[in-house]
């Protein structure tokens, strides 16, 4: 019996298991950082290119690009599940996962997939930060914010929101301003413009379709409001930012 050989074999197995355990710990720590809004940790992880370093986490395809795509899908699914545990609405979380997986599916290089991974991680982390801020608000304001996000493609009025939360228009307007620092109507418009910016950057939808989707009275009104909030027109914004998050090919 070769005790030395058996010892070396066991030592190798133990080291390999420890390495894999550390990899899993790092992976889960990343998911947790996104879900808790820890932007510093997320940015550091992205800068270190941890996602593309797949040593020890399993080979799912002999093709490097396809292998990374499989891991991207797993990562997206895990991130949103962590976010759900920390309070993100399930429907919204799964929609985000589907959105980024569909975008990833059209990519053809490792560089593009890695860039999209970072965009996804940072954007979802920002959303979790916003969610944490909302939790510090009073119940009527939280209900307002939830209603706004759920009715983004409708024309939302302050009267409608006041009725939804059971408060007078004047009291709700004052309370919202006090807690968020913004007028309620301004907040509604700003949220719609932020969502419109995402559509201009990551979709091929026409400006008029985006205007209609967010219930602006007309395309010209949408352009006017967009310029007020961003300083440029929707056309200029798309020209500067279209798919810049991951350099996807047209």
C-alpha positions in Angstrom: 0.0 0.0 0.0 1.5 3.3 -1.1 0.5 5.7 1.7 2.4 8.7 0.1 0.5 8.3 -3.2 -2.9 8.0 -1.4 -2.1 11.0 0.7 -1.2 13.1 -2.3 -4.4 12.0 -4.1 -6.5 12.9 -1.1 -4.7 16.2 -0.8 -5.4 17.0 -4.5 -9.1 16.2 -4.1 -9.3 18.3 -1.0 -7.7 21.3 -2.7 -9.9 20.9 -5.7 -13.0 20.8 -3.6 -11.8 23.8 -1.6 -11.2 25.7 -4.9 -14.6 24.8 -6.2 -16.2 25.8 -2.9 -14.5 29.2 -3.0 -15.7 29.7 -6.6 -19.3 29.0 -5.6 -18.9 31.3 -2.6 -17.7 34.1 -4.9 -20.5 33.5 -7.3 -23.2 33.6 -4.6 -21.6 36.7 -3.1 -22.0 38.4 -6.4 -25.7 37.5 -6.7 -26.2 38.8 -3.1 -24.4 42.0 -3.8 -26.7 42.8 -6.8 -29.8 41.9 -4.8 -28.7 44.1 -1.9 -27.7 47.0 -4.1 -24.0 46.8 -3.2 -22.8 48.6 -6.3 -19.2 48.9 -5.2 -18.8 45.1 -5.0 -20.6 44.6 -8.3 -18.4 47.1 -10.1 -15.3 45.5 -8.7 -16.4 42.1 -9.8 -17.1 43.3 -13.3 -13.8 45.1 -13.5 -12.0 41.9 -12.5 -13.8 40.1 -15.4 -14.9 37.4 -13.0 -17.7 36.3 -15.3 -15.5 35.2 -18.1 -13.2 33.3 -15.7 -15.1 30.0 -15.7 -12.4 27.8 -14.3 -13.9 25.3 -11.9 -17.6 26.1 -12.6 -18.3 23.5 -15.2 -18.0 23.1 -18.9 -21.4 23.1 -20.6 -20.3 23.2 -24.2 -17.1 22.6 -26.2 -17.7 25.8 -28.1 -16.4 28.7 -25.9 -19.1 31.2 -27.0 -21.9 28.7 -26.5 -20.5 27.7 -23.1 -20.5 31.4 -22.0 -24.1 31.8 -23.2 -25.2 28.8 -21.1 -23.5 30.4 -18.1 -25.0 33.8 -18.8 -28.5 32.2 -18.8 -27.7 30.6 -15.4 -26.4 33.8 -14.0 -29.4 35.8 -15.2 -31.8 33.3 -13.6 -29.9 33.2 -10.3 -29.6 37.0 -10.1 -33.4 37.6 -10.4 -34.2 34.8 -7.9 -31.9 36.5 -5.4 -33.6 39.8 -6.2 -37.1 38.3 -5.6 -35.9 37.1 -2.2 -35.0 40.7 -1.4 -38.3 42.1 -2.5 -38.4 42.6 -6.3 -41.8 41.7 -7.8 -41.6 38.2 -9.4 -43.2 39.3 -12.7 -40.7 42.2 -13.0 -37.8 40.0 -12.1 -38.6 37.3 -14.6 -39.2 39.9 -17.3 -35.7 41.3 -16.7 -34.2 37.8 -17.0 -36.1 37.1 -20.2 -35.1 40.5 -21.6 -31.3 40.0 -21.1 -31.3 36.4 -22.1 -33.0 37.3 -25.4 -30.5 40.1 -26.0 -27.6 37.7 -25.2 -29.0 35.1 -27.7 -28.2 37.3 -30.7 -24.6 38.0 -29.6 -21.7 36.2 -31.3 -18.6 37.0 -29.4 -17.3 36.4 -25.8 -16.6 40.2 -25.5 -20.1 41.1 -26.4 -21.6 38.6 -23.9 -19.3 39.8 -21.1 -20.3 43.4 -21.8 -23.9 42.5 -21.7 -23.4 40.6 -18.4 -21.9 43.8 -16.8 -24.7 45.9 -18.2 -27.3 43.5 -16.8 -25.6 43.3 -13.4 -25.2 47.0 -12.9 -28.7 47.9 -14.1 -30.4 45.3 -11.9 -28.2 46.4 -8.9 -29.4 50.0 -9.6 -33.0 48.8 -9.5 -32.5 47.1 -6.2 -31.0 50.3 -4.8 -34.1 52.1 -5.9 -36.2 49.4 -4.3 -34.4 49.9 -1.0 -35.2 53.6 -1.2 -38.8 52.9 -1.8 -38.9 50.7 1.3 -38.0 53.7 3.4 -41.1 55.5 2.2 -44.6 55.5 3.8 -47.2 53.0 2.7 -49.2 55.5 0.5 -46.1 56.5 -1.4 -45.0 52.9 -1.9 -48.4 52.1 -3.3 -48.2 55.1 -5.6 -44.8 54.0 -6.9 -46.0 50.5 -7.4 -49.0 51.7 -9.3 -46.9 54.0 -11.5 -44.6 51.1 -12.5 -47.6 48.8 -13.1 -49.4 51.3 -15.3 -46.5 52.8 -17.2 -48.2 52.5 -20.6 -51.3 54.4 -19.5 -51.8 58.1 -18.9 -51.6 58.3 -15.1 -53.1 61.3 -13.2 -52.6 62.5 -9.7 -56.4 62.2 -9.1 -56.2 58.6 -10.1 -53.3 57.9 -7.7 -55.1 59.8 -4.9 -58.1 57.6 -5.3 -56.0 54.5 -5.4 -54.3 55.2 -2.0 -57.4 56.8 -0.4 -56.0 60.3 0.1 -56.9 63.7 -1.1 -55.1 65.1 -4.1 -53.6 67.9 -2.1 -52.4 65.7 0.8 -50.9 63.1 -1.5 -49.1 65.7 -3.6 -47.6 67.3 -0.4 -46.7 63.9 1.1 -45.0 62.7 -2.1 -43.0 65.9 -2.4 -41.9 65.7 1.2 -40.7 62.1 1.0 -39.2 62.0 -2.5 -38.2 65.6 -3.1 -40.2 65.5 -6.4 -43.6 66.6 -7.6 -45.8 63.5 -8.3 -46.4 64.5 -11.9 -42.7 65.1 -12.5 -41.9 61.7 -11.0 -44.3 59.9 -13.3 -42.8 61.6 -16.4 -39.2 61.0 -15.3 -39.8 57.3 -14.8 -41.4 57.1 -18.3 -38.5 58.9 -19.8 -36.0 56.6 -18.1 -37.8 53.5 -19.5 -38.0 55.2 -22.9 -34.3 55.7 -22.9 -33.8 52.0 -22.4 -36.1 51.3 -25.4 -34.2 53.7 -27.6 -30.9 52.1 -26.6 -31.8 48.5 -26.7 -34.7 48.1 -29.2 -35.5 48.9 -32.8 -38.9 50.4 -31.9 -39.8 53.7 -33.7 -40.0 56.9 -31.7 -43.7 57.1 -32.4 -44.3 53.6 -31.1 -42.4 54.4 -27.9 -44.4 57.6 -27.5 -47.6 55.6 -27.8 -46.4 52.9 -25.5 -45.9 55.4 -22.7 -49.2 57.2 -23.5 -47.8 60.5 -24.5 -50.4 62.6 -26.3 -48.3 62.7 -29.5 -44.9 62.0 -30.9 -44.0 65.7 -30.8 -45.1 65.9 -27.2 -42.8 63.0 -26.3 -39.9 64.6 -28.1 -40.5 67.8 -26.3 -40.6 66.2 -22.9 -37.6 63.9 -23.7 -35.5 66.9 -24.6 -36.6 68.7 -21.4 -35.3 65.8 -19.3 -32.2 64.8 -21.2 -31.2 67.9 -23.2 -31.4 66.0 -26.5 -34.0 64.5 -28.8 -34.9 60.8 -28.8 -33.2 60.5 -32.2 -30.0 62.0 -30.9 -30.1 59.8 -27.8 -30.5 56.7 -29.9 -27.7 57.7 -32.3 -25.3 58.2 -29.4 -26.3 55.2 -27.3 -27.9 52.5 -29.5 -26.7 49.1 -28.1 -23.6 50.8 -26.8 -23.9 48.6 -23.6 -22.5 45.6 -25.4 -21.5 46.6 -28.9 -24.0 44.3 -30.5 -23.9 44.0 -34.2 -26.8 45.4 -36.2 
